[in-house]
């Protein structure tokens, strides 16, 4: 068993198909607790980074619970870390988190990221090596830039096993095929280069205007090309998080409802981990009522995911339409305007998955739930973090919490996306689950 300095703690590890180790499942079911907080990491984590993240995030919980006095006397709180096969680009900073060191940003890929890509896309070692070589050399060549795009497309061209788990909405005309597979690569590179600049990142300067005419240098597009590769992993992790949540975590929670009917489950997810725990609601067996709260921290999926009908002018519904009703408590989305990963990069990544069409500045359709909270769901309570800490959250329904007050640190391009280890956010989880403080 993993020791994070807080007991009782268990980890449950899922593979890409949502299957979990039987021994870990048994250890989870053996916990003698009244309440179990299950936290899922996001897409930019290795297993060791995930474990360290859980240790850091859970650290305030015992003290906070003790501070509730007699109200918490009957609570036996347990902790679980969900580990699933995501990928970490090591040049991304994790603010206020001393357990990992980011690699120095550079034009190429460091060794750890290359190995992570090979694990994520098995059978594509040679493709990954070629991508790394091109990024290191950055030739001023349209042919080589387009070749980089062709290699990148090979990573995601065939993944039938995850089909159907990548859409955040249904019936909107999207076929779920990545635009990366069909759109002009130079145009995508330029869009991402401009987006990186918007986050404050220092990118290679290039010619003004949209032209790629002969005689113009194209070296500035390699910044965007690297980001397209990074977001290709986002596209893969998006599908995987939905699959692991629906086929893995949801049925596991249903199993706990049968074997531990009095155990109250509280789901927490960061980034793509938020998508994973949300899609677990889709995989709950009918009648399962042991999920008492869901807290999404900078969730990296559509703010319309829970909508029964998309706003005027848009067809379809959210992929999780009305599934907040499967939670015997609130679904809380904490969001921050300082999260540039979700405010700037996410819409372009959604475009790669054909989740959006049109101009980004005019189309709010695929803004993230961690950018502006839950949208097009009625009722949905809007609160500030200060209001939650003072008054708590409603007992049921959807709640959007502006967490700008604490989720604000981090450099470009991700900004404050991973700035989640704060006691104030731990208190949000406790308030959402009515754990000891009610």
C-alpha positions as CSV (number, residue, x, y, z in Angstrom):
1,X,0.0,0.0,0.0
2,X,1.2,3.5,-0.8
3,X,2.0,5.8,2.2
4,X,1.3,9.5,1.7
5,X,1.5,10.3,5.4
6,X,-2.3,10.4,5.8
7,X,-4.4,7.4,6.7
8,X,-6.4,5.5,5.6
9,X,-5.3,6.0,2.0
10,X,-5.6,3.7,-0.9
11,X,-4.9,3.9,-4.6
12,X,-6.9,2.4,-7.4
13,X,-5.1,2.0,-10.7
14,X,-7.0,1.7,-14.0
15,X,-5.6,0.7,-17.4
16,X,-6.6,2.4,-20.6
17,X,-9.6,0.2,-20.9
18,X,-10.9,1.0,-17.4
19,X,-9.8,-2.3,-15.8
20,X,-8.5,-2.1,-12.2
21,X,-6.2,-4.3,-10.2
22,X,-8.4,-6.8,-8.2
23,X,-6.2,-6.5,-5.2
24,X,-6.6,-2.7,-5.1
25,X,-10.3,-3.1,-5.6
26,X,-10.4,-5.4,-2.6
27,X,-8.3,-3.1,-0.5
28,X,-10.6,-0.2,-1.2
29,X,-13.7,-2.2,-0.3
30,X,-12.0,-3.2,3.1
31,X,-11.8,0.4,4.3
32,X,-13.8,1.0,7.4
33,X,-14.8,4.6,6.8
34,X,-18.0,6.6,6.7
35,X,-16.8,8.9,3.9
36,X,-14.4,8.3,1.1
37,X,-12.9,11.1,-1.0
38,X,-11.7,9.8,-4.4
39,X,-9.5,12.1,-6.4
40,X,-8.5,11.8,-10.0
41,X,-5.4,13.5,-11.4
42,X,-5.4,15.2,-14.8
43,X,-3.7,14.5,-18.1
44,X,-0.3,15.9,-17.3
45,X,0.7,13.5,-14.6
46,X,2.8,10.4,-14.2
47,X,1.8,7.9,-11.4
48,X,4.5,9.2,-9.1
49,X,3.5,12.8,-9.7
50,X,-0.2,11.8,-9.1
51,X,0.6,10.2,-5.7
52,X,2.6,13.3,-4.7
53,X,-0.3,15.5,-5.8
54,X,-2.7,13.5,-3.6
55,X,-0.4,13.8,-0.6
56,X,-0.2,17.5,-1.1
57,X,-3.9,18.1,-1.7
58,X,-5.1,15.8,1.1
59,X,-2.7,17.2,3.7
60,X,-5.1,19.9,5.1
61,X,-8.1,17.5,5.5
62,X,-7.4,16.0,8.9
63,X,-6.8,19.4,10.5
64,X,-9.9,20.9,8.8
65,X,-12.0,18.0,10.0
66,X,-10.7,18.3,13.5
67,X,-11.6,22.0,13.5
68,X,-15.3,21.1,13.1
69,X,-15.3,19.7,16.6
70,X,-18.4,17.7,17.7
71,X,-19.9,18.0,14.2
72,X,-17.2,15.7,12.9
73,X,-17.1,13.3,15.7
74,X,-18.9,10.5,13.8
75,X,-16.9,11.0,10.6
76,X,-14.3,8.4,9.7
77,X,-12.7,9.9,6.6
78,X,-10.8,7.9,4.0
79,X,-8.8,8.9,1.0
80,X,-8.3,7.3,-2.4
81,X,-6.1,8.3,-5.3
82,X,-7.3,7.3,-8.8
83,X,-4.4,6.5,-11.1
84,X,-5.0,6.2,-14.9
85,X,-2.6,6.2,-17.8
86,X,-2.2,9.8,-18.8
87,X,0.9,11.6,-20.0
88,X,3.2,14.4,-18.7
89,X,5.0,17.0,-20.7
90,X,7.7,17.8,-18.3
91,X,8.2,21.4,-19.5
92,X,4.9,22.4,-17.9
93,X,5.1,24.0,-14.5
94,X,2.9,22.8,-11.6
95,X,2.6,25.9,-9.3
96,X,3.1,25.7,-5.6
97,X,3.9,22.0,-5.9
98,X,7.5,21.2,-4.8
99,X,7.4,17.5,-5.6
100,X,8.1,17.9,-9.3
101,X,10.6,20.1,-11.2
102,X,9.7,21.2,-14.7
103,X,12.2,20.7,-17.4
104,X,13.7,23.8,-19.0
105,X,11.4,25.0,-21.8
106,X,13.1,24.5,-25.2
107,X,12.4,23.9,-28.8
108,X,12.6,20.1,-28.6
109,X,11.4,17.3,-26.4
110,X,13.3,16.2,-23.3
111,X,14.0,12.5,-22.8
112,X,11.3,12.1,-20.2
113,X,8.6,13.5,-22.5
114,X,9.8,11.3,-25.4
115,X,9.5,8.2,-23.2
116,X,6.1,9.3,-22.0
117,X,4.9,9.8,-25.6
118,X,6.1,6.3,-26.5
119,X,4.2,4.8,-23.5
120,X,1.0,6.7,-24.5
121,X,1.2,5.7,-28.2
122,X,2.6,2.1,-28.2
123,X,3.9,0.9,-31.5
124,X,4.9,4.4,-32.6
125,X,8.4,4.6,-31.2
126,X,9.9,5.4,-34.5
127,X,7.3,8.1,-35.2
128,X,8.0,9.7,-31.8
129,X,11.7,9.7,-32.5
130,X,11.2,11.4,-35.8
131,X,9.0,14.0,-34.2
132,X,11.6,14.7,-31.5
133,X,14.3,15.1,-34.2
134,X,12.3,17.5,-36.2
135,X,11.5,19.6,-33.2
136,X,15.1,19.7,-32.2
137,X,16.3,20.8,-35.7
138,X,13.3,23.1,-36.6
139,X,14.1,23.2,-40.3
140,X,12.9,26.3,-42.2
141,X,11.0,24.1,-44.6
142,X,7.3,23.9,-45.5
143,X,7.8,20.2,-46.5
144,X,9.3,19.3,-43.1
145,X,6.6,21.2,-41.2
146,X,3.9,19.3,-43.2
147,X,5.8,16.0,-42.6
148,X,5.7,16.8,-38.9
149,X,1.9,17.1,-39.2
150,X,1.7,13.7,-41.0
151,X,3.7,12.1,-38.3
152,X,1.6,13.6,-35.6
153,X,-1.6,12.4,-37.3
154,X,-0.3,8.8,-37.2
155,X,-0.5,8.9,-33.4
156,X,-4.2,9.4,-33.3
157,X,-5.5,8.1,-36.6
158,X,-6.6,4.7,-35.3
159,X,-8.0,4.3,-31.9
160,X,-11.3,2.5,-32.4
161,X,-11.4,1.2,-28.8
162,X,-11.9,4.7,-27.5
163,X,-14.5,5.8,-30.1
164,X,-17.6,7.3,-28.5
165,X,-15.9,8.5,-25.4
166,X,-14.4,11.8,-26.7
167,X,-17.5,13.9,-27.2
168,X,-18.7,16.4,-24.6
169,X,-22.0,16.9,-26.5
170,X,-24.4,14.8,-28.5
171,X,-26.4,15.5,-31.6
172,X,-24.5,18.6,-32.6
173,X,-23.3,17.2,-35.9
174,X,-19.8,16.5,-34.8
175,X,-18.4,13.2,-36.0
176,X,-15.7,13.1,-33.4
177,X,-12.9,12.9,-36.0
178,X,-10.0,15.2,-35.1
179,X,-9.6,18.2,-37.3
180,X,-5.9,17.4,-36.9
181,X,-6.5,14.6,-39.4
182,X,-8.0,16.7,-42.1
183,X,-7.2,20.4,-41.7
184,X,-4.2,22.3,-43.1
185,X,-1.3,21.8,-40.7
186,X,0.3,25.1,-41.4
187,X,-2.9,26.9,-40.5
188,X,-3.1,24.9,-37.2
189,X,0.5,25.7,-36.4
190,X,-0.2,29.4,-36.9
191,X,-3.3,29.4,-34.7
192,X,-1.5,27.7,-31.9
193,X,1.5,30.0,-32.2
194,X,-0.8,33.0,-31.9
195,X,-2.6,31.4,-28.9
196,X,0.7,30.7,-27.2
197,X,1.6,34.4,-27.6
198,X,-1.8,35.3,-26.1
199,X,-0.9,33.4,-22.9
200,X,2.2,35.4,-22.5
201,X,4.6,32.8,-23.8
202,X,7.7,34.0,-25.6
203,X,7.4,32.5,-29.1
204,X,9.6,32.8,-32.1
205,X,8.6,36.0,-34.0
206,X,7.1,35.6,-37.5
207,X,5.8,37.6,-40.4
208,X,2.6,39.7,-39.9
209,X,-0.6,38.5,-41.5
210,X,-1.8,35.0,-42.5
211,X,0.5,34.6,-45.5
212,X,2.7,31.6,-46.0
213,X,4.1,32.8,-49.3
214,X,7.4,31.7,-50.7
215,X,10.2,33.7,-49.2
216,X,8.7,34.1,-45.7
217,X,10.5,32.2,-43.0
218,X,8.4,29.5,-41.4
219,X,10.6,28.8,-38.4
220,X,8.2,30.7,-36.1
221,X,5.6,27.9,-36.7
222,X,7.6,25.3,-34.9
223,X,6.3,26.7,-31.6
224,X,2.8,26.0,-32.8
225,X,3.8,22.6,-34.2
226,X,5.0,21.5,-30.8
227,X,1.8,22.7,-29.2
228,X,-0.2,20.7,-31.8
229,X,1.7,17.6,-30.7
230,X,1.0,18.5,-27.1
231,X,-2.7,18.9,-27.8
232,X,-2.7,15.6,-29.7
233,X,-2.1,14.0,-26.4
234,X,-4.9,16.0,-25.0
235,X,-7.2,14.6,-27.7
236,X,-6.1,11.0,-26.8
237,X,-6.5,11.7,-23.0
238,X,-9.9,13.2,-23.5
239,X,-11.2,9.9,-25.0
240,X,-9.3,7.8,-22.5
241,X,-10.6,9.8,-19.4
242,X,-14.2,9.3,-20.6
243,X,-13.7,5.6,-21.2
244,X,-12.0,5.0,-17.8
245,X,-14.6,7.0,-16.0
246,X,-17.6,5.3,-17.6
247,X,-16.3,1.7,-17.9
248,X,-14.0,1.7,-14.9
249,X,-14.8,4.1,-12.1
250,X,-18.6,4.1,-12.5
251,X,-19.0,0.3,-12.1
252,X,-16.4,0.3,-9.3
253,X,-18.6,2.8,-7.4
254,X,-21.6,0.7,-8.1
255,X,-19.7,-2.3,-6.6
256,X,-18.9,-0.3,-3.4
257,X,-22.6,0.6,-3.2
258,X,-23.4,-3.1,-3.0
259,X,-20.6,-4.1,-0.6
260,X,-20.4,-1.0,1.5
261,X,-23.9,0.5,1.3
262,X,-23.2,3.0,4.1
263,X,-20.0,4.4,2.7
264,X,-20.5,7.9,1.3
265,X,-18.4,8.6,-1.9
266,X,-17.1,12.0,-2.8
267,X,-15.5,12.5,-6.2
268,X,-12.9,15.1,-7.0
269,X,-11.2,15.6,-10.3
270,X,-8.6,18.0,-11.7
271,X,-8.5,18.9,-15.4
272,X,-9.1,15.7,-17.5
273,X,-9.5,13.9,-14.1
274,X,-12.6,16.1,-13.7
275,X,-13.9,14.7,-17.0
276,X,-13.1,11.2,-15.7
277,X,-15.1,11.5,-12.5
278,X,-18.0,13.2,-14.3
279,X,-18.2,10.4,-16.9
280,X,-18.2,7.9,-14.0
281,X,-21.8,9.2,-13.4
282,X,-22.6,7.8,-16.8
283,X,-21.3,4.4,-15.8
284,X,-23.1,4.1,-12.4
285,X,-25.5,1.1,-12.3
286,X,-29.2,2.2,-12.1
287,X,-30.3,3.1,-8.7
288,X,-26.8,3.7,-7.3
289,X,-27.0,6.6,-4.8
290,X,-23.8,6.5,-2.8
291,X,-22.1,9.4,-4.7
292,X,-22.7,12.3,-2.3
293,X,-20.8,15.0,-4.1
294,X,-18.7,15.8,-7.1
295,X,-16.1,18.6,-7.1
296,X,-14.4,19.6,-10.4
297,X,-11.2,21.6,-10.1
298,X,-10.4,23.4,-13.3
299,X,-12.3,20.7,-15.3
300,X,-11.0,20.3,-18.9
301,X,-14.3,19.5,-20.6
302,X,-17.2,21.5,-22.1
303,X,-19.2,23.8,-19.8
304,X,-22.3,22.5,-21.6
305,X,-21.6,18.8,-20.7
306,X,-24.5,18.7,-18.2
307,X,-27.0,20.7,-20.4
308,X,-30.2,18.9,-21.4
309,X,-30.4,21.3,-24.4
310,X,-27.6,23.5,-25.8
311,X,-28.3,27.2,-25.9
312,X,-30.3,28.9,-28.7
313,X,-28.9,28.4,-32.1
314,X,-27.1,25.2,-31.2
315,X,-28.4,21.7,-31.6
316,X,-27.9,18.7,-29.3
317,X,-27.4,18.2,-25.6
318,X,-24.5,17.6,-23.2
319,X,-23.0,14.1,-23.1
320,X,-23.8,14.1,-19.4
321,X,-27.2,15.7,-19.7
322,X,-29.0,15.7,-16.4
323,X,-26.6,13.2,-14.9
324,X,-26.1,15.5,-11.9
325,X,-29.3,14.0,-10.7
326,X,-27.4,10.7,-10.1
327,X,-25.5,12.6,-7.3
328,X,-27.1,12.6,-3.9
329,X,-25.7,16.0,-3.4
330,X,-24.1,18.9,-5.4
331,X,-21.9,18.9,-8.5
332,X,-19.5,21.8,-7.9
333,X,-17.3,23.3,-10.6
334,X,-14.4,25.5,-9.4
335,X,-13.1,27.8,-12.2
336,X,-10.6,30.6,-12.6
337,X,-9.9,33.2,-15.2
338,X,-6.2,32.8,-14.5
339,X,-6.3,29.4,-16.1
340,X,-5.0,30.2,-19.6
341,X,-4.8,26.5,-20.5
342,X,-8.6,26.5,-20.4
343,X,-9.2,30.1,-21.4
344,X,-6.9,30.2,-24.5
345,X,-5.5,26.8,-25.4
346,X,-8.6,24.6,-24.6
347,X,-10.8,26.0,-27.3
348,X,-8.2,25.3,-30.0
349,X,-7.7,21.8,-28.6
350,X,-11.5,21.3,-28.8
351,X,-11.2,22.4,-32.4
352,X,-8.8,19.6,-33.0
353,X,-11.5,17.2,-31.8
354,X,-14.1,18.8,-34.0
355,X,-15.9,20.1,-31.0
356,X,-16.2,23.6,-32.3
357,X,-16.6,25.5,-35.6
358,X,-16.2,29.1,-36.2
359,X,-14.2,32.0,-34.7
360,X,-13.0,31.4,-31.2
361,X,-13.7,35.0,-30.1
362,X,-17.3,34.6,-31.2
363,X,-18.1,31.1,-30.2
364,X,-18.5,30.3,-26.5
365,X,-19.8,26.8,-27.3
366,X,-16.7,24.9,-26.3
367,X,-15.4,27.0,-23.4
368,X,-14.3,24.7,-20.6
369,X,-16.2,24.0,-17.4
370,X,-13.1,25.1,-15.5
371,X,-13.1,28.4,-17.4
372,X,-16.5,29.8,-16.5
373,X,-18.3,27.1,-14.6
374,X,-21.4,25.0,-15.5
375,X,-23.6,26.5,-18.3
376,X,-27.1,26.0,-19.6
377,X,-28.3,24.1,-16.6
378,X,-31.2,25.3,-14.5
379,X,-30.9,25.8,-11.7
380,X,-27.2,26.4,-11.2
381,X,-26.0,28.4,-8.3
382,X,-23.2,30.9,-8.9
383,X,-20.9,31.6,-5.9
384,X,-17.6,33.1,-5.0
385,X,-15.0,31.1,-3.1
386,X,-15.5,33.5,-0.1
387,X,-19.2,32.8,-0.1
388,X,-18.6,29.0,-0.1
389,X,-16.2,29.3,2.8
390,X,-18.6,31.4,4.7
391,X,-22.0,29.7,3.9
392,X,-21.2,26.4,2.2
393,X,-23.0,25.2,-0.9
394,X,-26.5,24.0,-1.7
395,X,-27.3,20.4,-0.8
396,X,-28.1,19.4,-4.4
397,X,-27.9,20.6,-7.9
398,X,-25.1,22.3,-9.9
399,X,-22.9,25.0,-8.4
400,X,-20.3,27.1,-10.1
401,X,-17.6,28.6,-7.8
402,X,-15.3,31.4,-8.9
403,X,-11.9,30.4,-7.4
404,X,-9.9,33.3,-8.8
405,X,-8.9,34.2,-5.2
406,X,-6.6,31.2,-4.9
407,X,-6.3,29.6,-8.3
408,X,-4.1,32.3,-9.8
409,X,-0.4,31.2,-9.9
410,X,1.5,29.8,-12.9
411,X,3.4,30.8,-16.0
412,X,2.5,30.5,-19.7
413,X,1.1,28.7,-21.4
414,X,-1.0,26.8,-18.8
415,X,-1.3,29.7,-16.3
416,X,-3.0,28.7,-13.1
417,X,-4.4,25.4,-14.5
418,X,-2.6,23.2,-11.9
419,X,-2.7,25.7,-9.0
420,X,-5.1,23.6,-7.0
421,X,-3.3,22.6,-3.8
422,X,-5.0,25.1,-1.4
423,X,-6.7,24.4,1.9
424,X,-9.6,26.6,0.7
425,X,-10.3,24.1,-2.1
426,X,-10.1,21.3,0.4
427,X,-12.8,23.1,2.4
428,X,-14.9,23.3,-0.8
429,X,-14.7,19.5,-1.1
430,X,-15.7,19.1,2.6
431,X,-18.6,21.6,2.2
432,X,-19.9,19.9,-1.0
433,X,-19.9,16.5,0.7
434,X,-21.3,17.9,4.0
435,X,-18.5,16.1,5.7
436,X,-18.3,17.0,9.3
437,X,-19.2,20.7,8.8
438,X,-23.0,20.3,8.7
